[in-house]
């Protein structure tokens, strides 16, 4: 093997290691999307079966937390939408912070294309919805078609495997993350009501304490957890939606380490030598206190050398993907199509039409047009491996609103409002159509690329 081939293999190995965290993220999101689909199907069947009354009872089970005068009692659906979704938004906040610090949003030039695409993909769908609902009481739901569900969109993208470029996966992920930022701002500003300024001030006080804890070098997660819960409770009572507290809490999680590279390496070497010497005297680890002590020291060094932000984000991904999001889908996706449930379903209602065309047409036009303008005027660079069809496919997949769209719909009208059935049905229908069209477009791109390579050979 020549020296040039060796260097090429080493470069490929470095690139593969750099992409490993991203590939793991995609795998978790895509497999979590499968679980989401199953829970959605179960919820739909359950809500339209003879056991539908049990579905309503499941959502309204009263759950109480606290003791004495400090009691918080809410039905299960509110604990899910206000409590569990705060954990989901906490994870979103961690992802946003990571992307801003070291990811695709790290530099303005690097982030300009997904930011412009995401802004276009939020503004145009909102305008499409507002066009169909202008002058009606349902216009308040304009924020519903703005959202992108990263789990479902990456889940569909994963079906194409290696036939799509990595740059496309990164582009779509960055769009979804910027979308999340927009959704958080929309929720905080437009879908919060009865705001109490002094309680918000109390919540922000807990936030400042968490910031100070970070500045003072606090790395243990437990104090952040306690302060975060207090901040969540304050926001819950303030009128600003409690999920905003999850994002603010994520911003305070440390991204730096307490043990630098040099000290970590020397400490690990010392522990390894002690471990090896102790193993020479007694190879049975369980009964060898010195070996166990060395292992404990290495474990502590690894924790001190790893950023808390990355560690917490990695651990939370599984809980959110396989517990929180499926529970949310099970509790919110159950739409009853019977005529005696809230007036029945009207697929031609302005809400249904506005959401459907907002997610499919609005997202596609907004993302493609904004991307084209950004590249044309020179504020963003077009990825070399992405064709025009890739932009179209990514824009269609971004029209899968599901989780975030349903969540915003519940904030806009509540679970018992007249528009909620139409909104949820339209979100599910548009997400299914957008996913199918996006898959077909990207599949045709990969097939045409393969044919071109074959003709060249």
Buried (B, 14 or more C-beta within 10 A) or exposed (E): EEEEEEEEEEEEEEEEEEBEBBEEBBEBBBBBBBBBBEBBEBBBEBBBEEEBEEBBEBBEEEEEEEEEEEEBEBBBBBBBBBBBBBBBBBBBBBBBBBBBEEBBBEEEEBBBBBBBBBBBBBBBBBBBBBBBBEEEEBBBBBBBBBBBBBBBBBBBBBEBEEEBBBBBBBBBBBBBBBBBBBBBBBBBEBBBEEEBEEBBEBBBBBBEBBEEBBEEEBBEBEEBEEBBBBBBBBBBBBBBBBBBBBBBBBBBBBBEBBBEEEBBEEBBEBBEEBBEEBBEEEEEEEEBEBBBBBBEBBEEBEBBBBBBBBBBBBEBBEBBBBBBBBBBBBBBBBBBEEEEBBEEBBEEBBBBBBBBBBBBBBBBBBBBBBBBBBBEEEBBEBBEEBBEBBBBBBBBBBBBBBBBBBBBBBBBBEBEBBBBBBBBBBBBBBBBBBBEBBBEBBBEBBEEBEEEEEEEE
